[in-house]
Amino acid sequence: MSRVLIVGAGLTGSLCACLLRRELQNKVHIVVWDKAKGSGGRMSTSRPPDSSSHSADLGAQYITATAAYAQSHHSVYSELMAAGVLQPLDGLVEGLRQRDGSTDYMTPLGMSSVVKHFLSESGADLFFERHVTGLYRRGASWEVQRKAGDSEMFDAVVLTMPVPQILQLQGDVGHMLSVEQKQQLDGVVYSSRFALALFFPPDVVFSFPWAARYVTNNRSICYIAADSRKRNADGPGRGPSLVVHTSVPFGVEHLEKDKEDVQPIILQELHKLLPDLPQPISIKCQKWRYSQVLTSVPDCPGHMTIHDRPLLVCGGDSFVHSNFDGCVESALSVLSVLKASL
Ligand SMILES: Cc1cc2nc3c(=O)[nH]c(=O)nc-3n(C[C@H](O)[C@H](O)[C@H](O)COP(=O)(O)OP(=O)(O)OC[C@H]3O[C@@H](n4cnc5c(N)ncnc54)[C@H](O)[C@@H]3O)c2cc1C
């Protein structure tokens, strides 16, 4: 039985694990490692430390299926709809550009429920707080080193983190890249932004009508969501939540500052936009250094094979584009390489 390590419990990694299990059943032992404390990656759903009745999506907000992707990824969409993980987005989103034939979906339990669905289907051994720092080729296997100092051997490794984080790995990855591959990976560009989640007491009702709003003509804030309303999750005993995304220029300007120092600046800007906002009971700030791909890997749809035997392959939104369907496309493409190799 081949031991396959998938690095990253985001959408690409979790779907890869799920599809691999369905294709190769018990011919593979699938292990997923993530450096974070939970699953989701940039599809993260956050809770305040002392409340289980609040949640907010700090990264991805909703899923837009174009007519073409609704058809080509039909099985993925219908599985998530049937499981109740996805539902049509019916709240008002001010400033949302509607594209012909596209459908928007929200996740009643938060965006991380998409990732959790695929992880649970995969039956993979899932480990959090496992931060990969290096990969070393040892004959027909990969020795994968962790920040904690120890290492483990695998027959194949799939890397699904953003490309700049792949390029930071120690060991043999750097030597194995061809000049052309290195150039392709070096050319990947991500935007950066901050996200703020505000959690309110259960009796708070927002005075504005929208579930989300794209903010124009503001230097700092580009998007605000009444997150729980967006997910139809407001209700008795459940406190509402609000999510704020900063603009990319703001993200670039403040990128090297501590998020604790940036949070008050965002709050000040928010109060100018929503002066009647009640006092939150809890606030969480997130810095997305690698938010969305601005320039993806050229001529490399879905994946890049760094080494054939033992297999080392990279996937993720850097290899397609930064949204749900980009990750699905990448996971399908990584799967085809794994199937051919194992
Ligand atoms: C603010 C924001 C808004 C967005 N809005 C939308 C939206 O509305 N709709 C949409 O479809 N998409 C949206 N996106 C994009 C979408 O979230 C991403 O395209 C998608 O989540 C990428 O998934 P992934 O699995 O490829 O990567 P990630 O989600 O980044 O997963 C990679 C995982 O690898 C882990 N990792 C990294 N390095 C290591 C290491 N060395 N060792 C172990 N683990 C490691 C990380 O912790 C992470 O969990 C948004 C993203 C952001 C940040």
The ligand as an SDF file (V2000), in Angstrom:
LIG
                    3D

 53 58  0  0  0  0  0  0  0  0999 V2000
   -9.9870   37.0870    1.7900 C   0  0  0  0  0  0  0  0  0  0  0  0
  -10.2810   36.0190    0.7700 C   0  0  0  0  0  0  0  0  0  0  0  0
  -11.4920   36.0300    0.0840 C   0  0  0  0  0  0  0  0  0  0  0  0
  -11.7820   35.0380   -0.8560 C   0  0  0  0  0  0  0  0  0  0  0  0
  -13.0120   35.0120   -1.4460 N   0  0  0  0  0  0  0  0  0  0  0  0
  -13.3540   33.9590   -2.2030 C   0  0  0  0  0  0  0  0  0  0  0  0
  -14.7070   33.7680   -2.6040 C   0  0  0  0  0  0  0  0  0  0  0  0
  -15.5890   34.5510   -2.2420 O   0  0  0  0  0  0  0  0  0  0  0  0
  -15.0050   32.6880   -3.3690 N   0  0  0  0  0  0  0  0  0  0  0  0
  -14.0510   31.7680   -3.7340 C   0  0  0  0  0  0  0  0  0  0  0  0
  -14.3920   30.7850   -4.4180 O   0  0  0  0  0  0  0  0  0  0  0  0
  -12.7650   31.9090   -3.3390 N   0  0  0  0  0  0  0  0  0  0  0  0
  -12.3960   32.9660   -2.5770 C   0  0  0  0  0  0  0  0  0  0  0  0
  -11.1150   33.0920   -2.1170 N   0  0  0  0  0  0  0  0  0  0  0  0
  -10.0770   32.1770   -2.6440 C   0  0  0  0  0  0  0  0  0  0  0  0
  -10.1490   30.7940   -2.0010 C   0  0  0  0  0  0  0  0  0  0  0  0
  -10.2870   30.9350   -0.6130 O   0  0  0  0  0  0  0  0  0  0  0  0
   -8.8630   30.0320   -2.3440 C   0  0  0  0  0  0  0  0  0  0  0  0
   -8.7090   29.9810   -3.7440 O   0  0  0  0  0  0  0  0  0  0  0  0
   -8.8760   28.6040   -1.8180 C   0  0  0  0  0  0  0  0  0  0  0  0
   -9.3310   28.5430   -0.4930 O   0  0  0  0  0  0  0  0  0  0  0  0
   -7.4580   28.0320   -1.9340 C   0  0  0  0  0  0  0  0  0  0  0  0
   -7.4640   26.7080   -1.4290 O   0  0  0  0  0  0  0  0  0  0  0  0
   -6.1280   25.8530   -1.4430 P   0  0  0  0  0  0  0  0  0  0  0  0
   -6.4480   24.5550   -0.8130 O   0  0  0  0  0  0  0  0  0  0  0  0
   -5.5480   25.8260   -2.8200 O   0  0  0  0  0  0  0  0  0  0  0  0
   -5.0830   26.6700   -0.5540 O   0  0  0  0  0  0  0  0  0  0  0  0
   -5.1890   27.0340    1.0120 P   0  0  0  0  0  0  0  0  0  0  0  0
   -6.5960   27.2020    1.4060 O   0  0  0  0  0  0  0  0  0  0  0  0
   -4.2420   28.1590    1.2300 O   0  0  0  0  0  0  0  0  0  0  0  0
   -4.6480   25.7110    1.7260 O   0  0  0  0  0  0  0  0  0  0  0  0
   -3.2850   25.4880    1.9280 C   0  0  0  0  0  0  0  0  0  0  0  0
   -3.0990   24.9060    3.3230 C   0  0  0  0  0  0  0  0  0  0  0  0
   -1.7130   24.5780    3.4820 O   0  0  0  0  0  0  0  0  0  0  0  0
   -1.3540   24.8440    4.8170 C   0  0  0  0  0  0  0  0  0  0  0  0
    0.1060   25.0390    4.8160 N   0  0  0  0  0  0  0  0  0  0  0  0
    0.8110   26.0460    4.2610 C   0  0  0  0  0  0  0  0  0  0  0  0
    2.1350   25.8350    4.4240 N   0  0  0  0  0  0  0  0  0  0  0  0
    2.2560   24.6660    5.1070 C   0  0  0  0  0  0  0  0  0  0  0  0
    3.3720   23.9240    5.5920 C   0  0  0  0  0  0  0  0  0  0  0  0
    4.6350   24.3220    5.3710 N   0  0  0  0  0  0  0  0  0  0  0  0
    3.1320   22.7680    6.2660 N   0  0  0  0  0  0  0  0  0  0  0  0
    1.8500   22.3220    6.4780 C   0  0  0  0  0  0  0  0  0  0  0  0
    0.7640   23.0010    6.0450 N   0  0  0  0  0  0  0  0  0  0  0  0
    0.9660   24.1530    5.3620 C   0  0  0  0  0  0  0  0  0  0  0  0
   -2.1190   26.1030    5.1910 C   0  0  0  0  0  0  0  0  0  0  0  0
   -2.2730   26.2120    6.6060 O   0  0  0  0  0  0  0  0  0  0  0  0
   -3.4490   25.8760    4.4520 C   0  0  0  0  0  0  0  0  0  0  0  0
   -4.4150   25.2870    5.3030 O   0  0  0  0  0  0  0  0  0  0  0  0
  -10.8060   34.0420   -1.1540 C   0  0  0  0  0  0  0  0  0  0  0  0
   -9.5990   34.0290   -0.4520 C   0  0  0  0  0  0  0  0  0  0  0  0
   -9.3400   34.9990    0.5160 C   0  0  0  0  0  0  0  0  0  0  0  0
   -8.0500   34.9340    1.3030 C   0  0  0  0  0  0  0  0  0  0  0  0
  1  2  1  0
  2  3  1  0
  2 52  2  0
  3  4  2  0
  4  5  1  0
  4 50  1  0
  5  6  2  0
  6  7  1  0
  6 13  1  0
  7  8  2  0
  7  9  1  0
  9 10  1  0
 10 11  2  0
 10 12  1  0
 12 13  2  0
 13 14  1  0
 14 15  1  0
 14 50  1  0
 15 16  1  0
 16 17  1  0
 16 18  1  0
 18 19  1  0
 18 20  1  0
 20 21  1  0
 20 22  1  0
 22 23  1  0
 23 24  1  0
 24 25  2  0
 24 26  1  0
 24 27  1  0
 27 28  1  0
 28 29  2  0
 28 30  1  0
 28 31  1  0
 31 32  1  0
 32 33  1  0
 33 34  1  0
 33 48  1  0
 34 35  1  0
 35 36  1  0
 35 46  1  0
 36 37  1  0
 36 45  1  0
 37 38  2  0
 38 39  1  0
 39 40  1  0
 39 45  2  0
 40 41  1  0
 40 42  2  0
 42 43  1  0
 43 44  2  0
 44 45  1  0
 46 47  1  0
 46 48  1  0
 48 49  1  0
 50 51  2  0
 51 52  1  0
 52 53  1  0
M  END
$$$$
